[in-house]
Amino acid sequence: MEQRIREKAVRAISDILKSAGYDVHHASPPIDLSAVSGSTYLVVVCSDDQEEVSRFSETEYTVKGDQGEKVCEKLLVTFDPGIEVQDCIVWYAEEFARYAGEATLSRVIGRELLLPLGESGASVRSREYPDDPAGSGIKIPHLPVRVHREEAEDKAGVPGVATLKFLPYWLYRFTSRGSGSFKEQEVSFDGSGVGALNAINGSLIDVDPDTVTRRSIPQGSEVVRAQIDKEAADEKITGDLIRSMTRKVKARQIKGDAIYYEEKNVAPERSNIALELRELFIPVWQIKGKKIVEINAYTGERLREPMDDGVEVF
């Protein structure tokens, strides 16, 4: 993450920990913060750099106390949903936003914030799927499940039991540079953006990458295999970006008493578009009755075209 974003994140984490009763101090690199609450000692790093994160995960930090040396808890704050470590408590954008909001509320009403850290007794529990907090153990990058089974069945309006499926998408970020011209008229193609490609039917959607989490998915849910591979997705997305950025340029020409116009489509060069692709899954409740109805488990919207029931799952 950029340095200014990191600094803002560190300040926000400091406020969150103070709301939970921690004594917080700025630390020397590579650590951003150290914090103490009772017998819990915590070190914090805010980073999206995989190498830095890996070093933090692999390092054991200790502190000397009244009862000898004690191993510190490690909290990693990252906004990159693709980062996964084994030996740290990890807060992605979703957890960051949640605890920042709860910290603000705690300060307003004068109540100490309870955080699932250290030995406070608060357990780390997923809020994505209250019916099955244990999860299946499978960790994939996905949008959180915010619509419960009963709510999905009500929205479907048909009798049947809902099954949770995770549909494959390709999350992409693009950056475009350069320009084109026709008859001295210049067209800029500078821009950037994000989106997602359905890896089954190739449709494109808008998505906020900051909402992606990498927690275990609920037990009993199904993960659908992609039908469009990464190379094909890259080709399709790049082609769509080129089409969307293509501009029709009209040039006015005067010859004698005659005025006429020329038109030309000016498009960006493929080599000027940088594309980054990552795997993403979107949760969908599928209700099978006399007909198949599907509800987006993140937004609660009913899908216009149900997923093909013959697609392969694992």
C-alpha positions as CSV (number, residue, x, y, z in Angstrom):
1,M,0.0,0.0,0.0
2,E,1.1,3.6,-0.6
3,Q,3.0,5.2,2.3
4,R,0.2,7.8,2.9
5,I,-2.4,5.1,3.0
6,R,-0.3,3.1,5.4
7,E,0.1,6.1,7.7
8,K,-3.7,6.6,7.7
9,A,-4.2,2.9,8.4
10,V,-1.8,2.9,11.3
11,R,-3.6,5.9,12.9
12,A,-6.9,4.2,12.5
13,I,-5.6,0.9,14.0
14,S,-4.2,2.9,16.9
15,D,-7.6,4.4,17.6
16,I,-9.3,1.0,17.4
17,L,-6.9,-0.5,19.8
18,K,-7.2,2.4,22.2
19,S,-10.9,2.0,22.1
20,A,-10.4,-1.6,23.2
21,G,-8.3,-0.5,26.2
22,Y,-4.9,-1.1,24.8
23,D,-1.9,1.1,25.6
24,V,-0.6,1.8,22.1
25,H,2.9,3.0,21.0
26,H,4.5,3.7,17.6
27,A,7.3,1.1,17.0
28,S,10.4,1.0,14.9
29,P,10.3,-0.6,11.4
30,P,9.4,-3.1,10.3
31,I,6.7,-2.9,13.1
32,D,4.2,-0.1,12.9
33,L,2.6,-0.4,16.4
34,S,3.0,-2.1,19.7
35,A,0.2,-2.5,22.1
36,V,-0.4,-3.9,25.6
37,S,-3.6,-4.9,27.4
38,G,-3.3,-6.9,30.6
39,S,-1.2,-9.9,29.8
40,T,-1.6,-9.5,26.0
41,Y,1.2,-8.0,24.0
42,L,0.5,-7.1,20.4
43,V,2.7,-6.0,17.4
44,V,1.0,-4.6,14.3
45,V,2.1,-4.3,10.7
46,C,0.0,-2.6,8.0
47,S,1.2,-3.7,4.6
48,D,0.2,-5.1,1.2
49,D,3.8,-6.2,0.4
50,Q,4.0,-10.0,0.2
51,E,7.7,-10.1,1.1
52,E,7.3,-7.9,4.1
53,V,4.2,-9.7,5.2
54,S,6.0,-13.1,4.9
55,R,8.9,-11.9,7.1
56,F,6.5,-10.6,9.7
57,S,4.6,-13.9,9.7
58,E,7.8,-16.0,10.1
59,T,9.3,-13.9,12.9
60,E,8.6,-14.5,16.5
61,Y,8.4,-11.3,18.7
62,T,8.9,-11.5,22.4
63,V,8.8,-9.0,25.3
64,K,10.3,-9.2,28.8
65,G,7.7,-8.9,31.5
66,D,7.5,-9.5,35.2
67,Q,7.1,-13.2,34.6
68,G,9.9,-13.5,32.1
69,E,9.7,-13.4,28.3
70,K,6.3,-13.6,26.6
71,V,5.5,-14.2,22.9
72,C,3.6,-11.3,21.3
73,E,0.5,-11.7,19.3
74,K,0.8,-10.5,15.7
75,L,-1.8,-8.5,13.8
76,L,-1.5,-7.9,10.1
77,V,-3.7,-5.3,8.4
78,T,-3.8,-5.7,4.6
79,F,-6.1,-4.4,1.9
80,D,-4.9,-7.0,-0.6
81,P,-7.3,-10.0,-0.5
82,G,-4.8,-12.2,-2.2
83,I,-2.4,-12.1,0.8
84,E,-2.7,-15.1,3.2
85,V,-0.4,-15.9,6.1
86,Q,-0.4,-18.7,8.7
87,D,1.0,-17.2,11.9
88,C,-0.8,-13.9,12.2
89,I,-4.2,-12.5,13.0
90,V,-5.3,-10.9,9.7
91,W,-7.6,-8.0,9.2
92,Y,-8.6,-7.4,5.6
93,A,-10.6,-4.4,4.4
94,E,-13.8,-5.9,5.7
95,E,-12.5,-6.4,9.3
96,F,-10.8,-3.0,9.2
97,A,-14.0,-1.2,8.3
98,R,-16.0,-3.2,10.8
99,Y,-13.8,-2.5,13.8
100,A,-13.2,1.1,12.8
101,G,-17.0,1.6,12.9
102,E,-17.4,-0.3,16.2
103,A,-14.6,1.8,17.7
104,T,-16.4,5.0,16.8
105,L,-19.6,3.7,18.3
106,S,-17.8,2.7,21.5
107,R,-16.3,6.1,21.9
108,V,-19.6,7.8,21.3
109,I,-21.5,5.7,23.9
110,G,-18.5,5.5,26.3
111,R,-18.1,1.7,26.2
112,E,-14.9,-0.3,25.8
113,L,-14.6,-2.1,22.5
114,L,-14.2,-5.9,22.6
115,L,-11.8,-7.2,20.0
116,P,-11.1,-10.9,19.1
117,L,-7.4,-10.5,20.1
118,G,-5.1,-12.1,22.6
119,E,-6.5,-13.5,25.8
120,S,-9.6,-11.3,26.1
121,G,-11.9,-14.3,25.7
122,A,-13.5,-12.9,22.6
123,S,-13.4,-15.6,19.9
124,V,-12.7,-15.0,16.2
125,R,-16.0,-15.7,14.6
126,S,-17.1,-15.2,11.1
127,R,-20.2,-13.0,10.6
128,E,-20.7,-14.1,7.1
129,Y,-22.8,-17.1,7.7
130,P,-24.3,-17.3,11.2
131,D,-25.9,-20.7,10.5
132,D,-22.4,-22.3,10.3
133,P,-19.7,-20.2,11.9
134,A,-17.2,-23.1,11.8
135,G,-16.9,-22.9,8.0
136,S,-15.8,-25.7,5.7
137,G,-12.0,-25.0,6.0
138,I,-11.8,-24.1,2.3
139,K,-10.4,-20.6,1.9
140,I,-11.1,-18.8,-1.4
141,P,-11.2,-15.1,-2.2
142,H,-14.9,-14.2,-2.2
143,L,-17.6,-11.6,-1.4
144,P,-19.1,-12.0,2.0
145,V,-22.3,-13.9,2.5
146,R,-24.7,-11.3,3.8
147,V,-28.1,-12.9,2.9
148,H,-29.1,-15.8,5.1
149,R,-30.7,-19.0,3.8
150,E,-34.2,-18.2,5.1
151,E,-34.0,-14.7,3.6
152,A,-33.0,-16.1,0.2
153,E,-35.8,-18.6,0.3
154,D,-38.3,-15.8,1.0
155,K,-36.9,-13.7,-1.8
156,A,-37.2,-16.6,-4.2
157,G,-40.9,-16.8,-3.8
158,V,-41.0,-20.5,-4.7
159,P,-41.0,-23.6,-2.4
160,G,-37.6,-25.3,-2.2
161,V,-34.4,-25.6,-0.2
162,A,-31.6,-23.2,-0.9
163,T,-28.0,-24.4,-1.6
164,L,-25.1,-22.0,-1.3
165,K,-22.8,-21.9,-4.4
166,F,-19.7,-19.8,-5.1
167,L,-19.6,-18.8,-8.7
168,P,-16.1,-18.2,-10.3
169,Y,-15.1,-14.7,-11.6
170,W,-11.9,-13.1,-12.7
171,L,-11.4,-9.8,-10.7
172,Y,-9.4,-7.4,-12.8
173,R,-7.6,-4.1,-12.5
174,F,-6.5,-2.2,-15.5
175,T,-4.4,0.8,-16.3
176,S,-4.4,2.4,-19.8
177,R,-1.9,4.9,-21.1
178,G,-1.3,6.6,-24.4
179,S,-3.3,8.4,-27.0
180,G,-4.4,8.3,-30.7
181,S,-5.1,11.0,-33.3
182,F,-6.9,11.6,-36.5
183,K,-6.5,14.8,-38.6
184,E,-4.7,16.6,-35.8
185,Q,-7.4,15.7,-33.3
186,E,-5.9,13.9,-30.2
187,V,-7.8,11.3,-28.1
188,S,-6.4,10.4,-24.7
189,F,-6.7,6.8,-23.4
190,D,-5.3,7.4,-20.0
191,G,-7.4,5.7,-17.3
192,S,-7.7,2.9,-14.8
193,G,-10.5,0.9,-13.2
194,V,-11.7,-2.4,-11.8
195,G,-14.3,-5.0,-12.6
196,A,-15.0,-8.7,-12.8
197,L,-15.7,-11.3,-15.5
198,N,-18.0,-14.2,-14.9
199,A,-15.8,-17.3,-15.5
200,I,-18.8,-19.3,-16.7
201,N,-20.7,-17.1,-19.2
202,G,-18.2,-14.2,-19.8
203,S,-20.5,-11.4,-18.5
204,L,-18.9,-8.3,-17.0
205,I,-19.9,-6.8,-13.7
206,D,-18.8,-3.9,-11.4
207,V,-17.3,-5.0,-8.1
208,D,-15.6,-3.3,-5.2
209,P,-12.3,-5.1,-4.5
210,D,-12.2,-3.8,-1.0
211,T,-15.2,-6.0,-0.1
212,V,-13.3,-9.3,-1.0
213,T,-12.5,-11.5,2.0
214,R,-10.5,-14.8,2.2
215,R,-12.2,-16.6,5.0
216,S,-13.3,-20.2,5.1
217,I,-16.5,-20.7,3.2
218,P,-19.5,-22.2,5.0
219,Q,-19.7,-26.0,5.4
220,G,-21.9,-27.7,2.8
221,S,-21.5,-25.0,0.2
222,E,-20.3,-25.7,-3.4
223,V,-17.5,-24.1,-5.3
224,V,-18.2,-24.0,-9.1
225,R,-15.3,-24.6,-11.5
226,A,-14.4,-21.9,-14.0
227,Q,-15.2,-22.5,-17.6
228,I,-13.1,-19.6,-18.9
229,D,-9.4,-19.8,-18.0
230,K,-7.2,-16.9,-17.2
231,E,-5.7,-16.5,-20.7
232,A,-9.2,-16.4,-22.3
233,A,-10.4,-14.0,-19.6
234,D,-7.4,-11.7,-20.3
235,E,-8.2,-11.7,-24.0
236,K,-11.9,-11.0,-23.5
237,I,-11.5,-8.3,-20.9
238,T,-8.8,-6.5,-23.0
239,G,-11.0,-6.6,-26.1
240,D,-13.9,-5.2,-24.1
241,L,-11.7,-2.4,-22.7
242,I,-10.5,-1.5,-26.2
243,R,-14.0,-1.4,-27.5
244,S,-15.2,0.8,-24.6
245,M,-12.4,3.2,-25.1
246,T,-12.6,3.5,-28.8
247,R,-13.8,6.9,-29.9
248,K,-15.3,8.0,-33.3
249,V,-13.5,11.1,-34.4
250,K,-15.0,13.4,-37.1
251,A,-12.8,15.7,-39.0
252,R,-14.1,18.7,-41.0
253,Q,-12.5,19.3,-44.4
254,I,-12.9,22.3,-46.7
255,K,-12.0,22.2,-50.4
256,G,-13.0,25.2,-52.4
257,D,-16.7,25.8,-51.7
258,A,-17.3,22.2,-50.6
259,I,-17.4,21.1,-46.9
260,Y,-17.2,17.5,-46.1
261,Y,-16.5,15.3,-43.1
262,E,-14.3,12.3,-42.5
263,E,-14.9,9.8,-39.7
264,K,-12.5,7.3,-38.1
265,N,-12.6,5.1,-35.1
266,V,-9.5,5.8,-32.9
267,A,-8.7,2.9,-30.5
268,P,-6.0,2.3,-27.9
269,E,-3.1,0.0,-28.7
270,R,-3.4,-3.4,-26.9
271,S,0.2,-3.0,-25.6
272,N,-0.8,0.2,-23.8
273,I,-3.3,-1.6,-21.5
274,A,-1.9,-3.3,-18.4
275,L,-4.2,-5.9,-16.9
276,E,-4.0,-7.7,-13.6
277,L,-6.3,-10.7,-13.0
278,R,-7.1,-12.5,-9.8
279,E,-9.5,-15.2,-8.9
280,L,-12.8,-14.2,-7.2
281,F,-15.9,-16.1,-6.1
282,I,-19.4,-14.6,-5.7
283,P,-21.8,-16.4,-3.3
284,V,-25.3,-17.3,-4.7
285,W,-28.2,-19.1,-3.1
286,Q,-29.8,-21.5,-5.6
287,I,-33.4,-22.5,-4.8
288,K,-34.7,-25.6,-6.7
289,G,-38.4,-26.0,-6.9
290,K,-40.6,-26.2,-9.9
291,K,-38.1,-23.8,-11.4
292,I,-34.6,-22.7,-10.4
293,V,-34.3,-19.3,-8.7
294,E,-30.9,-17.8,-7.7
295,I,-30.3,-15.0,-5.2
296,N,-27.0,-13.1,-4.9
297,A,-25.9,-13.9,-1.4
298,Y,-24.0,-10.6,-1.1
299,T,-26.4,-8.1,-2.6
300,G,-29.7,-10.0,-2.1
301,E,-30.6,-9.4,-5.8
302,R,-32.4,-12.0,-7.8
303,L,-30.4,-13.2,-10.8
304,R,-32.1,-12.8,-14.2
305,E,-30.6,-16.0,-15.6
306,P,-29.9,-18.9,-13.3
307,M,-26.6,-20.6,-13.5
308,D,-26.5,-23.7,-15.7
309,D,-27.2,-26.6,-13.3
310,G,-24.8,-28.8,-15.2
311,V,-21.6,-26.9,-14.4
312,E,-18.9,-28.8,-12.5
313,V,-18.4,-28.2,-8.8
314,F,-15.8,-29.3,-6.4
